Amino acid sequence: MKHRERIQAIISGKAADRCGFWLGNPHEDTWPLLHRHFGTRSEEQLRQKLNDDMRWICPQFYADSYQDPRGLDLFDASLDRKKHLKPPLAECTDMAEINDFPWPDSKHLNFDACIRDLEKAGDVYRMSGFWTCFYHNIMDLLGMEEYLVKMHTHPQIVEAVTDRICQFYYEANELFFARSKGLVDGFFFGNDFGTQLNLIFSPEHFQRFIMPWFKQFTAQGHRHGLQVILHSCGSIFDVIEELIEAGVDCLHPLQAKAANMDAETLAAHFRGRITFLGGIDTQDLLTNGTPEQVRRDVHRVRTLLGPQLIVSPSHEAILPNVPLGNIEVMASEAIVANTSKRRLLPIKDNTMIVNKTSVSILKT
């Protein structure tokens, strides 16, 4: 199968030749190390060498994607950011202040560079759409503590700020999806709802302040013919059922060390009902484990969560402290063909032996 066809099938719950693989979005300081280790010169060359099935091409991440004549960034209240000693709406208690805030305007959006990259992406699964991180934007504007407090003391303020932010993203996505029709496969957007132990706030507040707009964004992606992929770090086990009911097709990144986000628990409750993207622990395993430990854990996660699985780190921003040999082994083990009679034998000389068939790792 080709890359694009494979991931489309996996997320749709159809048969594929193997699990998917996504390297993630390594930290900028990690890229020179990766190129030196794998003998590559560009991001695309490296991803091809690793048999990476997916590309994340997000319009929001281009420097010229928003060109406000006032010189403001998205959801920015000041040209002099050094004078911002506290969040701009931290003390807001009335609607007038919300109405006076310099909210972004979708007429200042520019998609040209993003569209060019989507057009030349080739045979890969393309994740795109605005990152739509409204939850984080609210925290930036109100302050995290004030956001949580105002859910109790001024819920109308929280709802009004949420509406302003989400209305912009909804309109921005409408414009972008119309322009990128046929170039995008999955709407990938993210809001980190969890801590290491649980949700940041109660399921009841999640239902009131998050789910109404979340459902609209999910429906928006489906209406444009896209698969919906949600990113959320932390332990979000308590709301995965609601996310599935809302129409999420694929869940990322499966923070393996967070409470109830381990592969065994996720498989027991949700296997076959949603596609998993991630799951290979970056908090400990990829950083401190041996290549053999990484290889066996990828095999374990594949066995538990496959076949609706895209193997990837449990946080996409791979840091420079991750041994490159562990990344190499993770990628090699991820792309082993699906088989029910497969057994693992030791790694020897940059080659993995699977059922006595040599599967080249990645060095040339």
N, C-alpha and C positions, 0 to 999 in steps of 0.2 A: 504494500500500500504506500501511497505517497503521503507526505507529512500532513497536508491539509485534509485530505480524505480521512486519514487515521484519526486525527483529533476530533473532527466532526462526528465520526462514528462513535468514538469513545464517549463523548459528551451526550450523544443521542441514545446511548445504551445499546448500540449495535456492535456486532462482532468486529474485532480488529486483530491484526496480525501480532501485535504486541502492545504493552502499555505505552503511553506517551512519555515524552521527556521534555522538560523545560529547564534550562540552566538557571533561570531566574534573571534578575537584574543586578549583577555584581556591582559593588561599590566602586567608585571611580579609581580608588587606590589599588584595587585588586586587578584591574585590567592589564597593567604592564606585567604583573607577575604571571597572569594567565598566558599572555602572548609569549613570554620568554619560555615558559614550561612547555607549551604545545607547539611552539615554532610558527605562530600565526602573526599577522600584522593588522588585521581588522576584526571588528566584532563579528561581522558576517562570516568571515573565513573561519573563525573559531567555532561559531555555532554550527556551521556546516560540518566541521570536523567532529564535533560531539554528537552529531545526528539530532540536534535540537529541532523539535517539531514546531515550535511556536515563536512568534515575534510580538513584542508589545510596542505598538506604535501609537502613542497617545498624543492627541493634538494639544493638550494642556502643557506638555513638557517642552514645547518649542518656544524659544525666546521671543519670537515675533508673533506668537499666537494671539496675544491680546495687546492692542495698540490704542490705549486710552489717550485722547488728546491732552488730558490733564496730567499725564505722566504717572498715573496710578497703576499699581498692579491689581489683580483681582482681590476684592474685599480688603482693599487698603484704604486707610483714612488719611494718610499723611505722606507728603513727599519727603519729609525729613524723618526717616524711620528711627534715627538715633534718639529723638525726643519722645518716643513712645515708651513711657515708663510703665504703663499698664495697658491692658486691652482697651480698645477704643470705646466699647459699649459696656464696660464692666459695671458702671454705675447707672446704667439705663433703667428707668422705671416707668417711662411713658412712651407712647407711640410716636410723639412728635420727634423725639431724638432718632428713632428708627427711620422715620420718613426723611429726615435730613441727612442721613448717612449717604456718602457717595457710592451707591451700589453700582456694580459693573453693568455695562450695557452690551448686549450681544451684537449690536451693529459694529462694534470695534474688533470683532473676532476675525482672524485670518488663518485659513486652513491650508494655504498653498504648499508649504514645506511638508506638512504631514501627508497630504494627498500624494505628493511626489514619491515619498518613501513607501506609502502603501502600494502604489502602482508598480514599483520596482522590487517589491518584496519577494516575488517568486512563489514557488510551490511550498508555502508554509501556512500554518494557521495564524491568522492575524487578529490579535486582541486590540481593541481600540475603544473609542468613545472618550468623553471627558472623564477624568478620574472621579469626579462627582463626590468628593470627600466632604460632604456637607457637615457631618458630625464634627470633623476636625476644624472646619471653618468656623462653626459656632463657638467652639472652645477658644479659637484664636480671637474672636471678637468679644466674647463675654469673659474669657478666662475660665479655666476648667472648673475651679471651685465655684465661681459665680454661676456658671451654667448649671451645675448640679443643684445648687441652692435655689436658683430661680425656678427650677422645675416645681418646687414646693411653694415659694413665696410669690413669684410672678410668672405663672405658667403662660399667660397671654403674651408676655415679652418673648419667652422662648419660642412659642409657636410663630410669632410674627417674624422673628429673625430667621427661623428655619424656613418659613415660606419664602422670604426674600432671596435667600441663598439658593434654595431648591428651584424656584421659578427661573432663576438665571440658568442653572445647570440644565434644566429641562429644555428650555429654549435653545441653549447652546447645542445640546445633543440633537435636537430636531434639525437644526441647520447642518450640523456635521454629518449626521446619518443620511440626510438627503444628498449631500455633496459626495459622500463616499460610498454610495450604493454599489454593491457588488464587490467592494474591496475589503470589507470587514466581515469576519466570521463570528466574533464574540464580543459582546459588550462587557468590558472588564472595568469594574469600579470598586473603590475601597473605602471602608470606614472601620477603624479598629475598635470594636465594641467590647473587647475583653481584657481582663488582667490575667495574671498567671493563674488565678484561682477561680474567677467567675466573671460575670458581666460587670462593667463599671457602674451600672445602676440597675435598678430592679426590672424584672420582666414587665411589670405594670407600666413603668415609665417608658420602657422600650416600645411597648404597644402604643402608647399615646403620642410620644414625641418623634419616634423613628419610623415605625412601620407604615404610616399613611403615605409618606413620600417615597419610602423604600419600595412599596408596592407599585407606585406610579413609575418609578425608574425601571423596575423589572418588566412591567407591562410595556413600557416604551421600547425597550430592547427587543422584546418578542414581536411587537407590532412592526418593527423594521426588519424582521426575519433573522434576528441575531440570537445566538445562544448567550445566556446571561451567566457571567462568572463573578462571584463576589469574593473580594479580599477582606478578611478580617483577622488580625492577629489576636492572640489570647484565647481564653476559655469562653467559647460562645455556645457550648453544648446545650444550655438551657433554651436557646431560641432556634436551634437548627431545624426543629420540626416546623416552626413558623416560617422559616426561610424557604423550606421546601414547599410548603403550602403557598407561599407567595410567588413561587415559580422559578426560584434559583436553580440553574442547571448544574452548576459546578462550584465547589467551595475551595477556597485557597486562603492561607497556606498550610493549614493543619499544624498548628504549633504543638509539636509532639510532646513537649514537657509540660504544657498547660493542663490543668485539671480536666479530665474526661475527653481530652483531644488526642489520646493515643490511638493507634490503629485498631487495637482490639476492641475498644469501646465504640469507636465510630463504626466499625464493621458490624458489631452486634446490633446496633440500633438503626443504621442508615444505609448499609450496603445494598446496592441495587436500586436505591431511590434517588441518589444524587451522585454525580461524578466528583471524585476527589483529586485535587491538584496540590501536590506538596508532600508533607509527611516525613521527610528525612531530616532528622533533628540537627539544627545548627547550634543550639545552646550548649551541647556537650559532644554528641557523637562526631559530627563533621569537624569540630575544632580539636577534640582531644583523642578521638578514636584512631585505631589503626586501619589501614586499607581493608584488611580482612574483616574487621568489625563492621565497617561501612558496607562492604559487599553483602554480608549476611543480613544486615538490617534492611537494605534495599530489597533483598529477596523476601524477607519476612513481611515487609509492608506490601509488596506486590502480591504475596500470597493472601494476605488478609483483605486488602482493599480492591485488588484487581477483580475483573478486567476493566472496570470503570475507574481507572487510575491514570493520572499523569504524574510521573515521578518528578519531584522537584524539592529543593531545600525548604525547610519549614519557615524560613524567612528569605525572601528573594534577594535581598541586598547582601550577597556573600562578601564577608569582610576579609582583609588581607591575612588574618591569623588562621584561616582555614588551610590546612596542608593541601597542596595542589594534587598530590597523589590521591587524596580522598575524593576530590571532585572528579578526577579521572575514573576512579572505580565506580563512583555513583552513576556516572553517565554510561559506562559500559554495561553495568548490571541492569540498568533501566531498560536498555534496548534489546535485551534477550527475547527471542521469539516466544510467544505464548505456547506452553506445552504442559500437559498434566504429569509427564513422567520425567521431569527434569531434576537432575541432582547436581550439587555444587562440588567441585574439586578445587584444589588450591590454585592460586594465581602463580604463574611462572613466567618470568622474563617478559613482562608487559603483555601477556596474553592470558585470557581467561578461558579455561577449559570447561565446556558445558556439554554433558552427555558425549564426551570424547570428540566434540566438534569444536575446533578452535574459533573463538570470537575475538578478533583483533581489538585491543584497547586502542588508544587513539594516537600514539606517537608514530611518527614516520621516520 
